[in-house]
Amino acid sequence: MLSKIKHYINQIKKGRLKELLAELAWIYSHAKRYTLFIGLYTLLGLSGTITTLFAGLVSRDLVDIITGHNTGALISTFLTMIGMTLGTTLISQLSTYISTKISIKIDNDIKAKIFDDILITDWEALSRYHSGDLLVRWSGDVSSISSGILSIVPNLIIYLFRFVSALIMVLYYDASFAIFALVSIPISITASRITLKRMRQNNMQSMSVGTKMSSFNQETFSNIQTVKAFDMIPLYSKRLRELQKQYSDIRLKYQRTAIANTFILTIVSMLVTYSSYAWGIYKVWSGDITYGTMTMFLSLSGTLSASVDNLISFVPSTIMFTNSAKRLMGIANLPKENYSAKDEVAQFFETNKNIGVGLSIRNAAYTYATGTEVFENATFDAHPHEVIALVGPSGEGKTTMLRLLLSIIRAKEGEGFICAGDSTPENGKPCMDLTASTRQLFAYVPQGNTMFSGTIADNMRNVKEDATDEEIISALKIACAWDFVEKLPSGINTEIKERGGGFSEGQAQRLSIARALLRRSPILLLDEATSALDIMTERKVLKNIMDDKYPRTTIVTTHRPTVLNSCTRVYSISNKQCRLMTADEIAELIHN
C-alpha cells in the first residue's frame, strides 16, 4: 500500500496530474457550450434508472399477486408494469437520440476547430507531423473526444446514481442481500487491475501502429505513379501486410486481454448472482420474504454488479479519452501564424493599388531546423512592372526564399517588407513588415502539380470565388492555356482528376499560372512554374505577363537561362549568398 502511495506521489511530481488537469480543462473548453444538452442527457439517464427501479417494485407486486402473497389488483398492476416498460424504452430511445445529436455536433465543431488550427499553424512546426498522422488525429482522436464527452462524466454520474439507489433499496428491504454485491467490488477491482493496465498499453500501441498504417496508405496513394514506375508494387504490398500484421497482433492481444477481463467480471458476477439466488431461495423457504421480493432482490443485485463493472470500465475509457485530448492538444498548441494585421495590409493595398506593391529583403538569413544554413545577408528589391529572377543550383535556397517572402517560414535574421510602388525601406516611403497577413497580396505557383480535383472553373474560383467565366477565360489566355481548354468538350467545366490527372505537366502548369493570374494579386511568385513548357510557350507566357498593364511585381525561380532575357534583374543564390548578377555574368550563364 505504501509503495502505491509513493508511486502516485512520484507521478504527481513528474507533472502527470498537471497534464491530466490540462487535458480535462481543454476538453471542458470544447464541451462547456453543450452543458445544457449534456445535463439533459444526464437527467434522462437518471430518470431511466429511477423508472427501472420502480419497475422492479411493480414486478415484485405482480409476482406476489400471481403467487397469492398479495391480493392487489392484478390488471392495474400489470398495466402499470407495461407503462413502466414503455416509459423506460421511451427514455432510452430519447437519450440515444440526444446523445447522437450532441456527439455529432461536438464532433463537427471540434473537427472544424482543429482543421482551422492546422491551417493557421506555423508551417515549420507543422511539418514535423506526417500528413497521415494529422488525418488520424483529426478524425480518430476527435471522434474519441466527442463520444467521450457524453460517455465519461454523464455516465459516471448515472452509474454512480444507479449503484447507490439500488444499494439503498436493497438495504431498505433486506441488508443481507447487499453483502453479496459489496463483496464483489474489491474482487472485481483486484481481478481487473492487471488486465486493465495491459489493455491501456495495447491500446496505445494499436493507436501508434494505426497512425503508421494511415500515413503509409496516404503516402502510397499520393505517389502511386512513382510506385508503378519503379515496379515497387510487390515491395509496398509486402510493407502493407507487415503493418497489417503488426496491427492485427496488437489488436488481438488487446482483445484477448479484454476477453480475460470480461471473463473475470463474468465469473464474479455469476458468483454474486448465484449466491444471491441461493440466499433468496433460503429466505423464501424460511418465510422471511416472498417470491416477488426475491425476484426484486435478484434484479437489484444484477444492477449493482453491472454498475460496478461499468464503473471499472471507466478507467481504460478515461485513459483513452485523455490520451486523445493530449494528442489533439499537441496540434492545437503549436505556434500559430500572425494574421493580426490583415485589415492594415488590405488598407495598404487599397491606398497603393494604382502604383502597385513591391518587395524588399534586407540582410535575411535562414537556417533549417537540421542546422544547415541556406543563405545569409540576403538583400534584394523587386518593384511593380518588374520580373526578377532567382537562379542557382538545386537545393541552394531559391524555393526557401519564396517561402520566406510568403512568410511560410521566418528569417532567423534580417527583415522583409512590402513597399508602395518602387519605394524601399531606406527612402522613407510606406512599407510594412512581411507577415502571414501580407500573404493576401501574393499569388503563388509552386513546383509540381498543384491542381485540385473538380472542374477547371472550380480550380480557378478557389482563388477568386466570384470570378466570371469571362475573367477565367482571360486568365487562361494570358497563361497560354485557352488554346487547349477551348478544345475540350466541356471547356472550363471539364473535370480535373486528383493531382491534375487527365492533363499533361505542361498543361497543368499553365492552368496553375492562369489560376494565379486570375487572383489579380500585386505580387506573383513563380517557382519553376514554366519548367514543363517548351521554350516558345515559356517566352510567350512571360511576355503576356509583362505586357499586362496591371502593376504586378513578378519573381521567378528558374534553371532555364532562356527565361533570363525576359527579366529586369537576376539574383544568384548559391554558396549561402544572394547576389545581383551583372549583365556579363547573365550573358555568360545564358551562353553556357
DOLOFI-206020 format. One record per residue: residue in one letter; x, y, z of N, C-alpha, C in turn. Coordinates in steps of 0.1 Angstrom, whole numbers, plus 5000, padded with zeros to 4 digits. Each point is the difference from the previous one (the first is absolute). Layout:
N
aXYZXYZXYZ;...
! end
This chain:
592
m500849885000499250125000500950135000;l501049995008500950115001500850034987;s500349894994500750014987499150074989;k498749965001499150064990499850155003;i500050045012499950145004501250084994;k501249945002501250064995500050014985;h499449904993499950004986499250124995;y498850025006499250114996500650135003;i500750015011500750135004501050034989;n500849904996501050024989499450044987;q498849944997499350044988499650155000;i499550045012499750145002501250094998;k501149965006501250084999500550014986;k499849904992500450004986499050084991;g499050065006499150084993498849934993;r499849875003499049934994498650065004;l499950035013498750065004499750134994;k501150084998499850134993499649984986;e500649904993499749974986498549964999;l499649915010498649954999499050115002;l500350095010499150125002500050094988;a501150024993500150084988499149944989;e500149864999499349934989498550015003;l499649995013498650015003499550144998;a500850105003499650144998499850024985;w500949954992499950014985498749944995;i499749885005498749944997498850085004;y500150055012498950085005499850134992;s501150064995499850124992499249974987;h500049884995499249964988498649955004;a499949955012498749945004499150105007;k500550115005499250095009498850064993;r500150024987498950064993498849914999;y500349875003498949904999499649955014;t500350085010499649965014498649975001;l499150084994498549985001499649874995;f500549964988499749884993500649885008;i501250015005500649905008499349985013;g499550115006499249995012498749934997;l499450034989498749934996500249854998;y501149974993500449864998500249935014;t500650065009500349945013498649985008;l499250114999498749985007499149894994;l500149984987499349894994500549875004;g501349995002500649885005499649975014;l500050105008499649995014498549965001;s499250064991498549964999499949864996;g500849954991499949874996500349905011;t501050045008500449925012498849995010;i499450125003498950005009498849924995;t499850014987498949924994500249855001;t501349964998500449865001499849955014;l500450085010499849965014498549985004;f499250104995498649995003499449884993;a500549974988499549884993500349885007;g501250005007500349885009499049985011;l499650125006499049995011498649954994;v499650054989498849954994500049854996;s501249964995500149864996499949915013;r500650055011499949935013498549985003;d499250115000498649995003499349914991;l500350004987499449924990500249855003;v501349975003500349865004499249965012;d500050085010499349975013498549984998;i499450084990498649984997499849874994;i500849974990499949874993500249885010;t500950015009500349895009499150005012;g499150105001499150005011500550065013;h501150064999500650075012499450145002;n499350054989499550135001498650004993;t499150075005498650004995499750134992;g501050074996499950124992499349974987;a499750114992499349994988501049964989;l499749884994501049954990500050084988;i498850044994500050084988500750135001;s499750085011500650135001501549995002;t500549905007501449985002500749964987;f499349914992500549964987500150124991;l499050085000500050124991501150105004;t500250015013501150085005501349954996;m500249875000501249944996500350034985;i498949994992500150034985500450154998;g499450095008500250144999501550035004;m500549935011501450025004500949964989;t499749884994500949954989500050104988;l498850044996500050104989500750135003;g499950055013500650125004501649985000;t500449885005501549984999500550004986;t499249934991500450004986500150134994;l498950095003500050134994501250085005;i500350005013501150075005501349964994;s500149864999501249954994500250054985;q499050004992500150044987500250154998;l499450085009500250145000501450035004;s500649935010501450025004500949974989;t499749894992500849964989500050114989;y498850064997499950104990500850135004;i499850045013500750125005501549985000;s500449885004501549975001500550004986;t499349954990500550004986500150144995;k498950085002500050144996501250085006;i500249985013501050085006501449954995;s500149874999501349944996500450054986;i499050004991500350054986500450155000;k499250085008500350145001501450035006;i500349935011501350025006501149964990;d499849884994501049954990500250094989;n499050064994500150104989500750125005;d499650055012500650135005501549985003;i500449895007501449995003500849974987;k499449924991500849984987500250134993;a498950095000500250124993501050095007;k500050005013501050085008501449954997;i500249875001501349944998500550024985;f499049994991500350034986500650144998;d499350095006500450144999501450025007;d500249935011501350015007501149954992;i499749894993501149944991500350104989;l499050064994500350094989500750125003;i499950055013500750135003501249975009;t500349875002501249965007501350044993;d501050045007501350034994500549884992;w500450024988500349894990501149925005;e501150065005501149935005499749905012;a499150055009499649925011499149884995;l499150034991499149904995500749904991;s501150034994500749914991500649885007;r500150015013500549895008499149885001;y498750034996499049895000499749954986;h499949874999499649944987498650034997;s499650034987498650034997499149895004;g500449874999499249895005499750015015;d501150045008499850015014499050115003;l500150114993499050115002498649964997;l499849924989498749954997499449915011;v500949915006499549915010499650085013;r500850105003499750085012498750084997;w499950064988498950084997498749925000;s500149874995498849924999499849915012;g500949915003499849905010500050065014;d501050095003500150055014498850105003;v499650084990498850095002498849915002;s499849904993498849915002500049945014;s501249965005500249955013499650105011;i500450134997499650115010498550024999;s499450014988498650044999499149895007;s500449874998499249905006500349995015;g501350035004500349995014499450115009;i499750124994499450105007498649965006;l499449914992498749955004500149875008;s501149934999500149875006500850005013;i500750115003500850015012499250065012;v499950135000499450065012498549975002;p499150014989498649975002499849865005;n500649904993499849865003500649975014;l501150075003500649985014498950035010;i499450124998498950045010498949904999;i499649964988498849904999500349875007;y501249954998500449865005500150015015;l500650125005500150015015498750015006;f499150084994498650015005499349875000;r500249924989499349874998500549915011;f501350005003500649915010499550045014;v500150135003499550055014498649985002;s499150034990498649985002499649865001;a500649914992499749855002500549955013;l501250055005500549965013499050045011;i499550134999499150055010498849915001;m499449974988498849915000500349875006;v501149944997500449875006500150015015;l500750105004500250025015498650035007;y499150064993498850045006499149875002;y500049914990499149895001500749885007;d501349984997500749895007501550024998;a500750045010501450044999500949884997;s499549885002500949884998500349984985;f499150044991500349994986501150094995;a500150115007501150104996501449955002;i500149905010501349955003500749944987;f499249934992500549934989500550104989;a499350104998500450104990501250085005;l500050045013501250075005501249925000;v499949875003501249925000500649994986;s499250014990500549984986500850124996;i499950125006500750124996501549985001;p500649975012501449995000500549884992;i499249894999500449894992500150044985;s499050074995500050054986501250094997;i500250105010501150094998501449944999;t500249905010501249935001500349924988;a498949924996500149914988500350084987;s499450124999500150074988501250094999;r500750025011501150105001501149974989;i500549885000501049964990499650014986;t498849944997499550004986499750144995;l499550095009499750144996501350074996;k501149985007501350064997500549954987;r499949874997500449944987499150064989;m498750015002499250064990500450144996;r500350085010500550144998501250004991;q501049915004501350004992499749954986;n499249904998499749954987499250104991;n499250075007499250114993501050104994;m500950055008501050104996500849954988;q500449875001500849944989499249994988;s498749965001499249994988499750144993;m499950105009499850144994501350044992;s501249965006501250044993500149924987;v499749875000500149934987499050044990;g498850035005498950054992500450134993;t500750095007500550124994501049974989;k500949915003501049964990499349954987;m499049925002499349944989499350114991;s499350095007499450114993501050084992;s501150035007501050084993500649934988;f500249875001500549914989499050004988;n498749985004499050004989499950134993;q499950115008499950134994501250034990;e501249975005501250034992500049914988;t499649885001500149914989499050044989;f498850035004499050044990500350144993;s500750085008500450134994501149994990;n500849895002501249984991499949874992;i498749964997499849874993500750004987;q500250114993500750004987501549965002;t500650065010501449965003500149865004;v499149955008500049855004499949914988;k499250044990499949924988501250024991;a500550124999501250024991501249935005;f500249985013501249935005499649855002;d498849964996499649865002500149965015;m499650095009500149975014498749945006;i499149964991498749955005500249885009;p500949904997500249895009500550055014;l501050094999500550055013499050075008;y499250094994499050075008498849915005;s499749904992499049905005500649925012;k501349974999500649935012500050095012;r500350134998500150095012498650025006;l499050014991498650015006499649885008;r500349884995499749885008500849995013;e501250055000500850005012499350105010;l499650114996499350105009498649945004;q499349934991498849945004500249895010;k501149934999500249895010500450065013;q500850115000500350075013498750045007;y499150074992498850055005499149895005;s499949894992499249895003500449935013;d501449985001500549945012499750085013;i500250134999499750095011498550005004;r499250014989498550005003499549875006;l500649894995499649875005500549985014;k501250065003500549995014499150085009;y499650124995499050085008498749935002;q499549934989498849935001500149885010;r501149935000500249895009500050055015;t500650125002500050065013498650045004;a499350064990498650045003499149885003;i500249894993499249885002500349945014;a501350015004500449955013499350095011;n500050134998499450095009498549975001;t499449994988498549975000499749875007;f500949904998499849865006500150015015;i501050085005500150025014498850065006;l499650114994498850075005498749924999;t500049914990498849924998500049895012;i501249955003500149905011499550065013;v500650125002499650075013498550035000;s499450044988498650034999499249885003;m500449894994499349875002500049965014;l501250015007500149975014499050085008;v500050134997499050095008498649964997;t499749984987498649974996499549875006;y500949894999499649875005499950005015;s501050075006499950015015498850075004;s499650114993498850075003498849914998;y500149924989498849924997499949895011;a501149945004499949905011499550065013;w500550125003499650075012498550034999;g499650044988498650044999499149885001;i500449884995499249885002499949965015;y501150015006500049975015499050105007;k500150134997499150095006498549984997;v499749954988498749974997499549885007;w500949895001499649885007499850025015;s500850105005499850025014498950105003;g499350054990498950095001500350145003;d501350044999500450145003499650094989;i499949964987499750084989499149934991;t499350074991499149944990500849974987;y499449934991500649974987500350144992;g499050095001500150124993501250085006;t500250005013501150085006501349934996;m500149874999501249934996500350044985;t499050014992500250044986500650144999;m499450095008500550145001501550005004;f500349925011501450005005500949954989;l499749904993500849954990500350104989;s498950074996500150114990501050115005;l499850045013500850105006501549965001;s500249875003501349955001500750014987;g499349964989500550014987500350154996;t499250095004500250144998501350055007;l500249965012501150035008501349954993;s500049874996501249944994500350074987;a498950034992500250064987500650155002;s499550075010500550135003501550005003;v500449905008501449995004500849974988;d499649914991500749974988500150124991;n499050084999500050124992500950115005;l500050015014500950105006501549964998;i500349875001501349954998500550034985;s499149984991500350024986500350144997;f499750095009500350154997501550025001;v500749925007501550025001500750004986;p499949894992500650014987499450104991;s498650025001499450094991500550155003;t500150035013500550135003501450024996;i500949905001501450014995500050024985;m499249934992500050024986499450144996;f499150045008499350134998501150115002;t500750005011501050105003501249994990;n500349874996501149994991499750064986;s498749994996499650074988500150155001;a499650055012500150145002501450055000;k500949925006501450035000500650014985;r499649914992500550004986499450124992;l498850035003499450124993500650135005;m500350005013500650125006501450034994;g500649884997501350014993500050084987;i498849994993499850084988499550145003;a499050005009499450135002500950105007;n501049955007500950095008501350044992;l500149954987501150044992499950154997;p501250074998500050144998499150044987;k499350115001499150044989500650124992;e499650014988500450114992499350135004;n500750114997499550135004499150064989;y498750015002499150064990499450135006;s500650055010499450125007500050124992;a500850014989500050124992499349994987;k499049914999499349984987499450134995;d499350075009499350124996500950114996;e501150015007501050114997500649974986;v500349874997500649964987499050034989;a498849965002498950034990499950154997;q500150085011499950154998501350054993;f501149945003501350044993499949974985;f499449894997499949974985499050094994;e498950035007498950084994500650144997;t500950055009500650134998500950004989;n500749894997501150004991499849914988;k498749964997499849904990500350064986;n499950134998500250064987501550004996;i500950015010501449994997500649875003;g499349915006500549865003500749995013;v500449885003500749975013501249924996;g501250045006501249934998500549935012;l501249944999500649925011501450055003;s500449995012501450035004500449905011;i501249944998500649915010501350065004;r500250015013501250065005500749905010;n501249964996501049925008499349885006;a499249934992499349895005500949875001;a499849935011500749875001499149895004;y500249884995499149895004500849875002;t499749935010500649875003498949905002;y500249884994499049895002500049965015;a499049935004499949945013501149905002;t500549944989501149905001501450075003;g500050144999501250075002500750044988;t499549964988500650044987499750144997;e501050084998499850144996499750014985;v498950074997499750024986500650124993;f499750125007500750124995500150105012;e500850104998500250105010500250144993;n499650105007500150144995499450024986;a498949934997499350014987499350134999;t500250084990499450134998499650014985;f498750044997499650034986498750085001;d499750064988498850084998499349954988;a498650015000499249964989498950114999;h499850064989499050114999498949964990;p498950075000498949984990500550014986;h499449924991500450004985501449944998;e500649945011501349934998499849855001;v500949934993500149855001501449985006;i500049955012501349975007500249855000;a501349964996500349865000500949965011;l499849895006500949945010500549874993;v501349994999500749894993501049945010;g500449874997501049945008499849855000;p500949925005499949865000498949955009;s499549884997498949945008500549985014;g499050035009500349995014500750115007;e500250114993500850115005499150115006;g498749994999499150095008499150084992;k499849984987499050084992498649985005;t499549885001498749975006499950055014;t501049985008500050055014499850155000;m500650084990499850145000498650044997;l499349924991498650034997499249975013;r500349905007499249975012500250115010;l501250065000500350115009499250124996;l499950034987499150114996498649985004;l499549874999498649975003499849995016;s501150015007499949995015499649865004;i500249904992499749875004501149955009;i501250054998501149995010500550145004;r500750015011500550135005501550014999;a500550114996501550025000500550005014;k501249935002500650005013500650145003;e500450074989500650135002499550084988;g500150145001499650084989498550035000;e499650084989498650044999499549994986;g498649994999499450014987498850095000;f499850074989498950104999499249994987;i498850055001499250044988500150155000;c500250064988500150144998499250064989;a499650125002499150064990500850044987;g499649954989500650044987501549965000;d500950094996501449974999500850045013;s499250035011500750045012500849895007;t500950035009500749915008500050045014;p500449925009500050045015500950125002;e501050024992501050115002499550134996;n499150014991499650144995498850065007;g499649935011499050065009498649994995;k499749934988498749994995499349885007;p498649994998499349905008500549854997;c500249935011500449865000499349935012;m499849874998499549925011500849875001;d500149955013500749875002499349894993;l500849904995499449884994499549915012;t498849965000499449915010499049924992;a499349915007499049924994498950084995;s499850125006498950094995500350064986;t501350014997500350064987499849894989;r499849885003499849894990498850024991;q499150085005498850034992500350084987;l501350064999500450074989500849924990;f500149875002500949914992499149914992;a500549964988499549894992501349914998;y499849875002501249915000499749884991;v501049974992500049874992501249925004;p499849905009501149925005500449894990;q501149945003500549894992499049885000;g500049924989499149885000498650044997;n499249895000498650014996499150045012;t499450115000499350055012498550024997;m499549934990498650014997499149915009;f498850045003499149935009499049924991;s499449905006498949934993498850104999;g499349984989498950094997500150054986;t499250104996500150054986501150114999;i500450034988501050114998499450135007;a498850034998499350125005500149995016;d499849895005500049985015501450045005;n501049954993501450035004500350154999;m499550064989500350144999499350085011;r498749965003499350085010500449975014;n500949905002500649985014500750135004;v500650084991500750125004499250124998;k498849994993499150124998498649944998;e499349995011498749935000499050074990;d500150134999498950074991500550024986;a501149934996500550024986499049964990;t499850084990499149974989500749904990;d499249944991500649924990500950084991;e499750124997500850094992501350035006;e500050025013501350025007500949885000;i499449885002500749885000500749984986;i499250024990500549984986501150104997;s499950125005501050104998501349965006;a500049945013501249965007500649884992;l499149914995500549884993500750054987;k499650104994500650054988501450065003;i500150075010501350065004501049895003;a499549895006500949895004500249904988;c499550034988500049924989499449865002;a498950005008499349885003498749994992;w499550114996498750004993500049924987;d501249994994500149934987499749865001;f500249935011499649865002498749995008;v499750095009498750005008498850014991;e500150104990498850024991499749884992;k500949914998499849884991499449895008;l500050015013499449895009498550004998;p499349895001498649994998499250095009;s500550015013499250085010500850135003;g501050044993500750125002500550025014;i499750115006500550035014499249915010;n499049934996499249915009500549864999;t501249984994500649874999500549955013;e499849885004500449945012501549985001;i500750045011501449975002500049895011;k500849894997500149905010501050045011;e500149925010500950025012501450034995;r500750105005501450034997500150034985;g499050064994500050054986499949894990;g499549885004499949894991499150034988;g500549954988499350034988500650114992;f501050075005500750114993501549975001;s500750054990501549985000500650105010;e501349985003500650095010500050144995;g500350024987500050134994498650075001;q499049924997498650065001499750035014;a500349925009499750025015500850135004;q501250024995500850125004499350124995;r499550004988499350124994498750035007;l499349895004498850025008500350065014;s501149965006500550055013500350154999;i500750044988500450144998498750084998;a499149954992498750074998499350025013;r500049905009499350025013500750115008;a501350015000500750105007499750144994;l499950014986499850134994498550045003;l499149915000498650035003499850075013;r500949975010499950065013500350155000;r500750054989500350144999500750055012;s501049935005500850045012501150094995;p500450105008501150094996501349944999;i500249885006501349935000499749854995;l500849964990499949874994501349935002;l500049885006501249915002499849884991;l501049984992500049884991501249915004;d499849895005501149915005500249894989;e500950014991500249914989498749974993;a499150104999498749994995499949974986;t501150024992499949984986501049894995;s500449925010501049894997499549904991;a498749974999499549904991499550054987;l500250134998499650064987501150014990;d499749994987501050024990500450155000;i501250024994500650145001499150104994;m499349974989499250104993498850045009;t499349905006498950025009500450075012;e501249975006500550065012500250154997;r500650034989500350144997498750084998;k499049934994498750074997499350035013;v500049905009499450025013500650125008;l501350005001500750115007499750134993;k500050004986499850134993498550055003;n499149905000498650045004499950065014;i500749955009500050055014500650145000;m501150024993500750135000499150104992;d499349964990499250094992498850045007;d499649935010498850035008500250145007;k499050094998500250135006499850005015;y499649895006499850005014501350025007;p500150085010501350035007500449885009;r500549904994500449885007501549985002;t500449965011501449975003500149844999;t500949964991500249864997501449955004;i500049895007501349935003499949864996;v501049964992500149864995501349935005;t499949875003501249925001500049914988;t501249984996500249924987501449944999;h500049894993501349944996500250034985;r499150064993500150014986500450144996;p501250024995500650134996499150084990;t499249934992499250074990499150105007;v499649975012499150095007500650135003;l501350005002500750125005500050124991;n499849974987499950114990498850095003;s499049945006498750075003500050075013;c501149995008500050045014500650145001;t499550085010500650135003501349995007;r500149925010501249975007500149855004;v501249965002500349865003500849995012;y499649925010500749985012500549855001;s501249985003500549875002500049965015;i499449885002500049955014500949875000;s501150015006501049895000501050035011;n500649895005501050025010499650095012;k498749995004499450075011499950154998;q500250044987499950144997498950034990;c499450125000499150054991500650124993;r500450004987500850104994499450044987;l500050134998499550064987501049974989;m499549944989500949964989500250124990;t501250014995500250104990499649954986;a499950104991499549964986501049904994;d501350015002500949914994499949865006;e499749995013499849875007498749944995;i499050074998498749954994500349954986;a500750074992500349964986500849875000;e501049995009500849885001499249885004;l499150035010499149895005499149954988;i499450094993499249964988500849934990;h501250054997500949934990500449865004;n500349985013500549875005498849905001;
! end
